[in-house]
């Protein structure tokens, strides 16, 4: 097994949708991931404003946008699912 491969990391083990229930451990990990992405987005944005090299500035802006997108994607997993309404008779 190569150092980058982990047991259970093959494509057929990828979940098509997140589980309906999020455990406390999952929630804490998602919260950490939100924090990491928000911090990375803020830092990349800050440094892009300080940068004089336009090529580097553009890459930092793209990096900030990528982390913002990841932050938003993670938030969708923490939003409560739409509750089904009562069945009509």
N, C-alpha and C positions, 0 to 999 in steps of 0.2 A: 504494500500500500504506500503511495507517495505521501510525503509529509503534509501536503495540502488537502488530501482526502481524509474525510472523517467517516467513521461508520455511520450509515444511515443518511448520508448526504447525497445519494444518487437522485437523479431527477424524478424517478418513480415514487420517491418518498416525500415529494413536495405536496403540501396540503393545498387543494384548489381554493379553499375558503378558510378563513379563520374559524376556530371553534366557537360555538354559541356561548360557552361559559369561559370567562377569563379568570384564572386562578390568581391568588394574591401574589404569588411569585411572578406570574406573567405580567400582572399589572405593574409591579415594581420594576421589572425589566423594561417594559414599555415606557414607563415614566423616566427611567434613566436614558433610554434612547431619545426621547423627546428633548431632554435636557442637553444631551450631547449634540444633537442636530441644531438646536437653537443656539448653543454656544458657538458651534462651528460657523453657522450662518452669520452671526453677529461679528465674529472675528474676521471672517473673509470680507464682509462688507466694510468693516472699519479699515482694514489694511488696503482694500481697493481704493478707498478715498484718500489714503496717504501716499499711494503709489504714483510715481511719475512716468514709469515705463508703461505705455498704453497697451502693449501686448500682455504684460503681467496683470495690469489693471483689469483687462477684459476677462482673463482666466479667473481672477479672484471673484469678479462679479458672477461669472457662470457657476463657480463653486458655491457662492452664497445662495444663488437661486436653487441649485441642486439640493442643498441642505434644507432650504425652506420647503421645497416640494416633499422631501422625505418627512419633514415635521408634519405637514398637512396630511400625508398618507397615513402616518401613525395615528394622528388624531381621529381619522375615520374609524379605526379599529376600536377606539375607546368610546365612540358615540353609541348610545343605546339603539338597538334595532327598532325599527318602526313596529309598534304594537298592532296586531291585527284587530280589526273592529269586530263587533258582535255579528254573528251570522244572520243574514236576513232570511226570514221564513216566508 
